[in-house]
């Protein structure tokens, strides 16, 4: 088995990671803005990137299902292996659930998403302010959970690199050749 992820898996990993970190920053920034054309434009960008992340995660999951990732290091304790698998599963669940709750929230609040200002994404729900507010809360809470899981994910990668001195981090880093 290859000791590194494929170039496609690495590209998807880092592209999605950059987009998610950007989305988190943009999400916190935009919610503090007063209503203005700038705020509405930033919300549109946030939604466009959210749809893009959702689609990239679909591709990434399909790639992962059809291309086995490298095995975990032999030295990992059983509980650590369970935590690694659970963390990855939770990341995938959140990467689907967060854009979906954003889409549902936009639908319920009566703001259709038009991907890159060109492709209208159909609303999934009828306009319902109370439901929109509830979905907004769910969206925020899921993002806070995502931040915690990402901190654990990055922390685990750094632990493997600096304390365990294994290849868990380096095998997902870009290289010139696979």
FENZI-V186001 format. One record per pair of residues at least 24 apart in sequence whose ideal C-beta (glycine too) atoms are under 10 Angstrom apart, sorted by the first residue. I is the first residue (numbers start at 1). J is the second residue. Records with the same first field share a line. If there is no record, write none. Layout:
I = J / J
This chain:
1 = 68 / 69 / 70 / 71
2 = 67 / 68 / 69 / 70 / 71 / 171 / 178
3 = 70 / 71 / 167 / 170 / 171 / 178
4 = 69 / 70 / 167 / 170 / 171 / 172 / 173 / 175 / 177 / 178
5 = 63 / 64 / 67 / 69 / 70 / 171 / 172 / 173 / 175 / 178
6 = 63 / 67 / 68 / 69 / 70 / 178
7 = 174 / 175 / 177 / 178
8 = 59 / 60 / 63 / 67 / 178
9 = 60 / 63 / 64 / 67 / 69 / 70 / 171 / 172 / 178
10 = 171 / 172 / 173 / 174 / 175 / 178
11 = 56 / 60 / 63 / 174
12 = 56 / 57 / 59 / 60 / 61 / 63 / 64
13 = 60 / 63 / 64 / 172 / 173 / 174
14 = 172 / 173 / 174
15 = 52 / 53 / 56 / 60
16 = 52 / 53 / 56 / 57 / 59 / 60 / 91 / 95
17 = 150 / 153 / 154 / 172
19 = 49 / 50 / 52 / 53 / 56 / 57
20 = 49 / 50 / 53 / 56 / 57 / 91 / 94 / 95 / 98 / 143 / 146 / 147 / 150
21 = 147 / 150
22 = 46 / 49 / 53
23 = 49 / 50 / 52 / 53 / 98 / 99 / 102 / 143 / 146
24 = 98 / 143 / 144 / 146 / 147 / 150
26 = 50
27 = 98 / 102 / 139 / 140 / 143
28 = 140 / 143
31 = 136 / 140
40 = 111
41 = 117
43 = 106 / 111 / 113
44 = 111 / 113 / 114 / 115 / 116 / 117
45 = 116 / 117
46 = 102 / 113
47 = 99 / 102 / 103 / 106 / 111 / 112 / 113 / 114 / 115 / 116 / 121
48 = 113 / 114 / 115 / 116 / 117 / 118 / 119 / 121
49 = 99 / 115 / 116
50 = 98 / 99 / 100 / 101 / 102 / 103 / 106 / 113 / 115 / 139
51 = 99 / 102 / 103 / 113 / 114 / 115 / 116 / 119 / 121
52 = 99 / 115 / 116
53 = 95 / 96 / 98 / 99 / 102
54 = 95 / 96 / 98 / 99 / 100 / 102 / 103
55 = 99 / 115
56 = 95
57 = 91 / 92 / 94 / 95 / 96 / 98 / 99
58 = 95 / 96
60 = 92 / 95
61 = 92 / 95 / 96
64 = 88 / 92
69 = 171 / 172
70 = 167 / 168 / 171 / 172
72 = 160 / 166 / 168
73 = 160 / 164 / 166 / 167 / 168
74 = 166
75 = 160 / 164 / 166
76 = 160 / 164 / 166 / 168
80 = 156 / 159 / 160 / 164
83 = 152 / 156
84 = 153 / 156 / 160 / 168
86 = 149
87 = 149 / 150 / 152 / 153 / 156
88 = 149 / 153
90 = 145 / 146 / 148 / 149 / 152 / 153
91 = 146 / 149 / 150 / 152 / 153
93 = 142 / 145 / 146 / 149
94 = 142 / 143 / 145 / 146 / 147 / 149 / 150
95 = 146
97 = 138 / 139 / 142 / 145 / 146
98 = 138 / 139 / 140 / 142 / 143 / 145 / 146
99 = 139 / 142
100 = 124 / 135 / 139 / 142
101 = 134 / 135 / 136 / 137 / 138 / 139 / 140 / 141 / 142 / 143
102 = 135 / 136 / 138 / 139 / 142 / 143
103 = 135 / 139
104 = 131 / 132 / 134 / 135 / 136 / 138 / 139
105 = 131 / 132 / 133 / 134 / 135 / 136 / 137 / 138 / 139 / 140
106 = 132 / 135 / 136 / 139
107 = 131 / 132 / 135
108 = 132 / 133 / 134 / 135 / 136
109 = 133 / 135 / 136
